[in-house]
Amino acid sequence: MAQKSTVTPTPIAKVHAPGNRKRGRTLLLIAAGLVAGIAGGAFAIRMLVPPGEPEPAKEPQRQPAEILPREEPVEISTRMRPGEWTEESLQAHVEDYQRRIRDMGAKESQIVTNVERTETGAARVVVSWDRARD
């Protein structure tokens, strides 16, 4: 026959602390931590951003009418290895480069185009703006 064992519950140890004293100490520690964190953040910002001269009022800078001197040519060029291009893609590159030069302000008479094909199948495209021409 099975015997019945009687288990007596173990008494739970109680920590003696007055009611409001424990809660008050916890709130005090939390408040002290918040104050220390805010003070540390303010100190860090002050150290990272040293006092200096106030920024002058920003005036929009005017872009010069021309970046390059009048006599300097503008050139867009590329080299393509054999197999990297077809006649259609080569023509598209030439037209794109001519459009870019035109967008910069070149007249049609000032645009110089040079396409070189090598014996090995490579191609070199140079489109330039000859500012000396009229």
N, CA and C atoms as a LAMMPS dump frame, in Angstrom:
ITEM: TIMESTEP
0
ITEM: NUMBER OF ATOMS
402
ITEM: BOX BOUNDS ff ff ff
-5.0000000000000000e+02 5.0000000000000000e+02
-5.0000000000000000e+02 5.0000000000000000e+02
-5.0000000000000000e+02 5.0000000000000000e+02
ITEM: ATOMS id mol type element x y z
1 1 1 N 0.789 -1.173 0
2 1 2 C 0 0 0
3 1 3 C 0.844 1.254 0
4 2 1 N 0.384 2.232 -0.732
5 2 2 C 1.099 3.499 -0.805
6 2 3 C 0.844 4.321 0.426
7 3 1 N 1.887 4.861 0.892
8 3 2 C 1.73 5.694 2.073
9 3 3 C 1.523 7.134 1.66
10 4 1 N 0.732 7.78 2.423
11 4 2 C 0.489 9.194 2.178
12 4 3 C 1.587 9.978 2.87
13 5 1 N 2.205 10.824 2.123
14 5 2 C 3.2 11.678 2.756
15 5 3 C 2.601 13.051 2.941
16 6 1 N 2.889 13.584 3.998
17 6 2 C 2.372 14.922 4.251
18 6 3 C 3.49 15.922 4.036
19 7 1 N 3.229 16.831 3.166
20 7 2 C 4.21 17.869 2.85
21 7 3 C 3.765 19.142 3.539
22 8 1 N 4.636 19.629 4.304
23 8 2 C 4.31 20.882 4.975
24 8 3 C 4.921 22.017 4.173
25 9 1 N 4.141 23.033 3.882
26 9 2 C 4.666 24.137 3.095
27 9 3 C 5.763 24.864 3.855
28 10 1 N 6.798 25.246 3.091
29 10 2 C 7.91 25.989 3.658
30 10 3 C 7.475 27.432 3.813
31 11 1 N 7.726 28.004 4.94
32 11 2 C 7.31 29.398 5.102
33 11 3 C 8.14 30.307 4.2
34 12 1 N 7.501 31.267 3.552
35 12 2 C 8.164 32.213 2.659
36 12 3 C 8.821 33.29 3.516
37 13 1 N 10.1 33.504 3.208
38 13 2 C 10.831 34.507 3.973
39 13 3 C 10.369 35.884 3.549
40 14 1 N 10.067 36.691 4.503
41 14 2 C 9.623 38.048 4.21
42 14 3 C 10.749 39.013 4.534
43 15 1 N 10.954 39.927 3.624
44 15 2 C 11.949 40.968 3.853
45 15 3 C 11.25 42.094 4.577
46 16 1 N 11.836 42.484 5.662
47 16 2 C 11.209 43.547 6.446
48 16 3 C 11.614 44.896 5.87
49 17 1 N 10.674 45.61 5.355
50 17 2 C 10.908 46.971 4.887
51 17 3 C 9.647 47.75 5.122
52 18 1 N 9.786 48.917 5.658
53 18 2 C 8.59 49.737 5.836
54 18 3 C 7.955 50.008 4.487
55 19 1 N 6.667 50.143 4.398
56 19 2 C 5.899 50.269 3.15
57 19 3 C 6.375 51.334 2.187
58 20 1 N 6.46 52.571 2.591
59 20 2 C 6.813 53.646 1.671
60 20 3 C 8.313 53.811 1.5
61 21 1 N 9.086 53.29 2.428
62 21 2 C 10.526 53.483 2.364
63 21 3 C 11.117 52.783 1.15
64 22 1 N 10.708 51.564 0.832
65 22 2 C 11.233 50.81 -0.314
66 22 3 C 10.857 51.501 -1.625
67 23 1 N 9.623 51.894 -1.762
68 23 2 C 9.142 52.544 -2.968
69 23 3 C 9.817 53.905 -3.132
70 24 1 N 9.995 54.632 -2.08
71 24 2 C 10.621 55.957 -2.135
72 24 3 C 12.076 55.874 -2.554
73 25 1 N 12.783 54.838 -2.035
74 25 2 C 14.19 54.68 -2.406
75 25 3 C 14.314 54.335 -3.892
76 26 1 N 13.427 53.504 -4.39
77 26 2 C 13.446 53.134 -5.815
78 26 3 C 13.21 54.361 -6.689
79 27 1 N 12.223 55.158 -6.332
80 27 2 C 11.946 56.375 -7.109
81 27 3 C 13.114 57.347 -7.052
82 28 1 N 13.754 57.423 -5.901
83 28 2 C 14.912 58.305 -5.761
84 28 3 C 16.06 57.848 -6.658
85 29 1 N 16.309 56.552 -6.707
86 29 2 C 17.375 56.035 -7.571
87 29 3 C 17.064 56.246 -9.052
88 30 1 N 15.819 56.056 -9.429
89 30 2 C 15.428 56.291 -10.828
90 30 3 C 15.607 57.761 -11.182
91 31 1 N 15.157 58.659 -10.309
92 31 2 C 15.296 60.095 -10.569
93 31 3 C 16.761 60.5 -10.654
94 32 1 N 17.593 59.941 -9.773
95 32 2 C 19.022 60.265 -9.813
96 32 3 C 19.649 59.779 -11.116
97 33 1 N 19.256 58.62 -11.583
98 33 2 C 19.772 58.101 -12.852
99 33 3 C 19.371 58.976 -14.032
100 34 1 N 18.119 59.437 -14.031
101 34 2 C 17.66 60.313 -15.121
102 34 3 C 18.425 61.636 -15.119
103 35 1 N 18.618 62.214 -13.948
104 35 2 C 19.348 63.485 -13.861
105 35 3 C 20.781 63.291 -14.333
106 36 1 N 21.418 62.193 -13.92
107 36 2 C 22.795 61.933 -14.349
108 36 3 C 22.87 61.72 -15.852
109 37 1 N 21.899 61.039 -16.421
110 37 2 C 21.887 60.815 -17.872
111 37 3 C 21.724 62.101 -18.654
112 38 1 N 20.836 62.96 -18.194
113 38 2 C 20.621 64.239 -18.879
114 38 3 C 21.859 65.111 -18.768
115 39 1 N 22.459 65.15 -17.561
116 39 2 C 23.668 65.958 -17.373
117 39 3 C 24.81 65.428 -18.245
118 40 1 N 24.94 64.108 -18.34
119 40 2 C 25.989 63.528 -19.188
120 40 3 C 25.771 63.84 -20.656
121 41 1 N 24.517 63.797 -21.096
122 41 2 C 24.209 64.133 -22.494
123 41 3 C 24.526 65.581 -22.807
124 42 1 N 24.17 66.479 -21.883
125 42 2 C 24.464 67.907 -22.098
126 42 3 C 25.966 68.136 -22.151
127 43 1 N 26.713 67.449 -21.296
128 43 2 C 28.167 67.584 -21.302
129 43 3 C 28.753 67.073 -22.613
130 44 1 N 28.245 65.938 -23.087
131 44 2 C 28.759 65.359 -24.335
132 44 3 C 28.498 66.286 -25.512
133 45 1 N 27.325 66.858 -25.571
134 45 2 C 27.007 67.776 -26.676
135 45 3 C 27.91 69.001 -26.611
136 46 1 N 28.126 69.496 -25.399
137 46 2 C 28.983 70.678 -25.256
138 46 3 C 30.411 70.38 -25.697
139 47 1 N 30.884 69.167 -25.422
140 47 2 C 32.239 68.797 -25.815
141 47 3 C 32.343 68.54 -27.317
142 48 1 N 31.3 67.998 -27.912
143 48 2 C 31.339 67.696 -29.34
144 48 3 C 31.186 68.943 -30.192
145 49 1 N 30.42 69.896 -29.745
146 49 2 C 30.178 71.12 -30.508
147 49 3 C 30.804 72.276 -29.739
148 50 1 N 32.076 72.551 -30.024
149 50 2 C 32.734 73.629 -29.289
150 50 3 C 32.161 74.985 -29.686
151 51 1 N 32.208 75.924 -28.761
152 51 2 C 31.705 77.252 -29.115
153 51 3 C 32.613 77.868 -30.17
154 52 1 N 32.029 78.505 -31.099
155 52 2 C 32.81 79.118 -32.171
156 52 3 C 32.131 80.375 -32.643
157 53 1 N 32.618 80.836 -33.747
158 53 2 C 32.022 82.034 -34.318
159 53 3 C 30.669 81.667 -34.913
160 54 1 N 29.725 82.57 -34.805
161 54 2 C 28.425 82.273 -35.41
162 54 3 C 28.568 82.192 -36.927
163 55 1 N 27.768 81.342 -37.512
164 55 2 C 27.828 81.194 -38.971
165 55 3 C 27.358 82.468 -39.646
166 56 1 N 28.098 82.921 -40.642
167 56 2 C 27.629 84.11 -41.362
168 56 3 C 26.391 83.77 -42.179
169 57 1 N 25.627 84.774 -42.465
170 57 2 C 24.434 84.561 -43.282
171 57 3 C 24.864 84.036 -44.647
172 58 1 N 24.231 82.965 -45.059
173 58 2 C 24.611 82.354 -46.33
174 58 3 C 23.932 83.063 -47.483
175 59 1 N 24.763 83.542 -48.368
176 59 2 C 24.246 84.146 -49.593
177 59 3 C 24.414 83.126 -50.699
178 60 1 N 23.441 83.007 -51.552
179 60 2 C 23.609 82.05 -52.645
180 60 3 C 24.777 82.473 -53.537
181 61 1 N 25.677 81.526 -53.791
182 61 2 C 26.821 81.845 -54.638
183 61 3 C 26.383 81.837 -56.091
184 62 1 N 26.803 82.846 -56.767
185 62 2 C 26.448 82.929 -58.185
186 62 3 C 27.377 82.048 -59.001
187 63 1 N 26.802 81.312 -59.911
188 63 2 C 27.57 80.461 -60.81
189 63 3 C 28.174 81.355 -61.896
190 64 1 N 29.441 81.175 -62.189
191 64 2 C 30.025 81.996 -63.251
192 64 3 C 29.363 81.688 -64.597
193 65 1 N 29.38 82.689 -65.458
194 65 2 C 28.758 82.506 -66.772
195 65 3 C 29.415 81.358 -67.514
196 66 1 N 30.725 81.253 -67.42
197 66 2 C 31.452 80.156 -68.055
198 66 3 C 32.448 79.594 -67.074
199 67 1 N 32.491 78.31 -67.006
200 67 2 C 33.434 77.654 -66.096
201 67 3 C 34.825 77.631 -66.733
202 68 1 N 34.878 77.272 -67.983
203 68 2 C 36.165 77.181 -68.679
204 68 3 C 36.435 78.459 -69.459
205 69 1 N 37.695 78.784 -69.633
206 69 2 C 38.008 79.929 -70.495
207 69 3 C 37.493 79.69 -71.919
208 70 1 N 37.268 80.747 -72.613
209 70 2 C 36.678 80.689 -73.949
210 70 3 C 37.468 79.812 -74.923
211 71 1 N 38.787 79.792 -74.781
212 71 2 C 39.609 79.068 -75.754
213 71 3 C 39.764 77.581 -75.431
214 72 1 N 39.375 77.15 -74.217
215 72 2 C 39.514 75.747 -73.838
216 72 3 C 38.456 74.891 -74.522
217 73 1 N 38.872 73.796 -75.163
218 73 2 C 37.877 72.906 -75.76
219 73 3 C 37.234 72.019 -74.687
220 74 1 N 36.031 71.547 -74.971
221 74 2 C 35.343 70.592 -74.121
222 74 3 C 35.297 69.294 -74.91
223 75 1 N 35.614 68.178 -74.24
224 75 2 C 35.694 66.907 -74.959
225 75 3 C 35.026 65.802 -74.151
226 76 1 N 34.242 64.976 -74.825
227 76 2 C 33.684 63.765 -74.24
228 76 3 C 34.176 62.621 -75.106
229 77 1 N 34.781 61.618 -74.49
230 77 2 C 35.322 60.522 -75.291
231 77 3 C 35.178 59.195 -74.569
232 78 1 N 35.273 58.124 -75.33
233 78 2 C 35.257 56.78 -74.77
234 78 3 C 35.986 55.847 -75.723
235 79 1 N 36.46 54.743 -75.168
236 79 2 C 37.074 53.677 -75.968
237 79 3 C 36.307 52.407 -75.685
238 80 1 N 35.999 51.691 -76.735
239 80 2 C 35.261 50.438 -76.593
240 80 3 C 36.079 49.305 -77.188
241 81 1 N 36.18 48.215 -76.433
242 81 2 C 36.946 47.052 -76.889
243 81 3 C 36.161 46.264 -77.924
244 82 1 N 36.842 45.392 -78.632
245 82 2 C 36.149 44.57 -79.622
246 82 3 C 35.044 43.749 -78.958
247 83 1 N 33.888 43.728 -79.575
248 83 2 C 32.751 42.974 -79.06
249 83 3 C 31.884 43.755 -78.09
250 84 1 N 32.313 44.922 -77.663
251 84 2 C 31.537 45.735 -76.732
252 84 3 C 30.572 46.676 -77.437
253 85 1 N 30.629 46.74 -78.74
254 85 2 C 29.805 47.701 -79.443
255 85 3 C 29.328 47.134 -80.775
256 86 1 N 28.249 47.721 -81.251
257 86 2 C 27.743 47.448 -82.604
258 86 3 C 27.648 48.805 -83.285
259 87 1 N 27.36 48.793 -84.558
260 87 2 C 27.224 50.069 -85.279
261 87 3 C 26.102 50.919 -84.681
262 88 1 N 25.011 50.251 -84.271
263 88 2 C 23.88 50.991 -83.684
264 88 3 C 24.268 51.61 -82.342
265 89 1 N 24.951 50.84 -81.48
266 89 2 C 25.337 51.38 -80.169
267 89 3 C 26.395 52.471 -80.322
268 90 1 N 27.271 52.319 -81.312
269 90 2 C 28.276 53.344 -81.577
270 90 3 C 27.606 54.648 -81.998
271 91 1 N 26.623 54.548 -82.879
272 91 2 C 25.888 55.733 -83.325
273 91 3 C 25.127 56.367 -82.153
274 92 1 N 24.576 55.536 -81.254
275 92 2 C 23.861 56.059 -80.085
276 92 3 C 24.819 56.823 -79.17
277 93 1 N 26.044 56.316 -78.999
278 93 2 C 27.041 57.025 -78.187
279 93 3 C 27.366 58.383 -78.804
280 94 1 N 27.585 58.395 -80.1
281 94 2 C 27.927 59.643 -80.795
282 94 3 C 26.806 60.662 -80.621
283 95 1 N 25.562 60.229 -80.833
284 95 2 C 24.435 61.158 -80.715
285 95 3 C 24.26 61.66 -79.28
286 96 1 N 24.474 60.774 -78.301
287 96 2 C 24.362 61.178 -76.895
288 96 3 C 25.433 62.212 -76.549
289 97 1 N 26.664 61.976 -76.988
290 97 2 C 27.753 62.912 -76.706
291 97 3 C 27.513 64.251 -77.386
292 98 1 N 27.014 64.231 -78.622
293 98 2 C 26.713 65.479 -79.326
294 98 3 C 25.604 66.25 -78.603
295 99 1 N 24.595 65.542 -78.099
296 99 2 C 23.509 66.193 -77.367
297 99 3 C 24.037 66.835 -76.081
298 100 1 N 24.933 66.14 -75.397
299 100 2 C 25.508 66.702 -74.17
300 100 3 C 26.287 67.988 -74.445
301 101 1 N 27.07 67.964 -75.503
302 101 2 C 27.844 69.168 -75.876
303 101 3 C 26.889 70.289 -76.265
304 102 1 N 25.833 69.96 -77.007
305 102 2 C 24.837 70.954 -77.402
306 102 3 C 24.166 71.553 -76.168
307 103 1 N 23.866 70.705 -75.152
308 103 2 C 23.239 71.189 -73.919
309 103 3 C 24.157 72.142 -73.157
310 104 1 N 25.457 72.035 -73.375
311 104 2 C 26.406 72.938 -72.729
312 104 3 C 26.446 74.304 -73.403
313 105 1 N 25.845 74.416 -74.576
314 105 2 C 25.781 75.705 -75.256
315 105 3 C 26.502 75.769 -76.588
316 106 1 N 26.966 74.646 -77.085
317 106 2 C 27.701 74.659 -78.354
318 106 3 C 26.744 74.784 -79.53
319 107 1 N 27.203 75.494 -80.56
320 107 2 C 26.46 75.558 -81.823
321 107 3 C 26.834 74.327 -82.638
322 108 1 N 25.992 73.991 -83.588
323 108 2 C 26.256 72.817 -84.434
324 108 3 C 27.593 72.932 -85.158
325 109 1 N 27.956 74.152 -85.568
326 109 2 C 29.213 74.336 -86.299
327 109 3 C 30.436 74.158 -85.391
328 110 1 N 30.244 74.212 -84.07
329 110 2 C 31.361 74.086 -83.141
330 110 3 C 31.573 72.649 -82.658
331 111 1 N 30.674 71.75 -82.993
332 111 2 C 30.788 70.36 -82.542
333 111 3 C 31.635 69.57 -83.529
334 112 1 N 32.712 68.97 -83.01
335 112 2 C 33.622 68.173 -83.829
336 112 3 C 33.514 66.727 -83.361
337 113 1 N 33.237 65.816 -84.32
338 113 2 C 33.064 64.403 -83.992
339 113 3 C 34.147 63.598 -84.688
340 114 1 N 34.794 62.701 -83.94
341 114 2 C 35.833 61.846 -84.507
342 114 3 C 35.598 60.421 -84.01
343 115 1 N 35.388 59.486 -84.94
344 115 2 C 35.203 58.069 -84.609
345 115 3 C 36.315 57.293 -85.29
346 116 1 N 37.11 56.572 -84.503
347 116 2 C 38.191 55.757 -85.057
348 116 3 C 37.902 54.291 -84.778
349 117 1 N 38.033 53.46 -85.801
350 117 2 C 37.902 52.009 -85.636
351 117 3 C 39.276 51.396 -85.884
352 118 1 N 39.683 50.475 -84.997
353 118 2 C 40.994 49.854 -85.162
354 118 3 C 40.851 48.55 -85.933
355 119 1 N 42 47.996 -86.343
356 119 2 C 41.999 46.725 -87.081
357 119 3 C 41.545 45.564 -86.205
358 120 1 N 41.721 45.705 -84.891
359 120 2 C 41.349 44.616 -83.984
360 120 3 C 39.866 44.642 -83.621
361 121 1 N 39.128 45.674 -84.026
362 121 2 C 37.694 45.738 -83.761
363 121 3 C 37.308 46.681 -82.63
364 122 1 N 38.265 47.429 -82.119
365 122 2 C 37.956 48.406 -81.076
366 122 3 C 37.497 49.704 -81.726
367 123 1 N 36.892 50.574 -80.918
368 123 2 C 36.435 51.864 -81.445
369 123 3 C 36.731 52.944 -80.411
370 124 1 N 37.043 54.123 -80.924
371 124 2 C 37.284 55.28 -80.061
372 124 3 C 36.404 56.409 -80.572
373 125 1 N 35.597 56.983 -79.654
374 125 2 C 34.677 58.061 -80.018
375 125 3 C 35.113 59.32 -79.269
376 126 1 N 35.274 60.407 -80.012
377 126 2 C 35.623 61.694 -79.412
378 126 3 C 34.679 62.742 -79.999
379 127 1 N 33.914 63.394 -79.119
380 127 2 C 33.07 64.501 -79.54
381 127 3 C 33.533 65.704 -78.729
382 128 1 N 33.891 66.778 -79.416
383 128 2 C 34.424 67.939 -78.724
384 128 3 C 33.74 69.212 -79.188
385 129 1 N 33.844 70.215 -78.345
386 129 2 C 33.302 71.549 -78.618
387 129 3 C 34.494 72.443 -78.881
388 130 1 N 34.686 72.807 -80.138
389 130 2 C 35.776 73.703 -80.519
390 130 3 C 35.249 75.124 -80.408
391 131 1 N 35.589 75.785 -79.33
392 131 2 C 35.054 77.118 -79.055
393 131 3 C 35.615 78.2 -79.975
394 132 1 N 36.721 77.88 -80.655
395 132 2 C 37.329 78.859 -81.56
396 132 3 C 36.525 78.968 -82.855
397 133 1 N 35.783 77.924 -83.195
398 133 2 C 34.975 77.961 -84.434
399 133 3 C 33.722 78.797 -84.219
400 134 1 N 33.216 79.31 -85.314
401 134 2 C 31.922 80.036 -85.258
402 134 3 C 30.933 79.453 -86.155
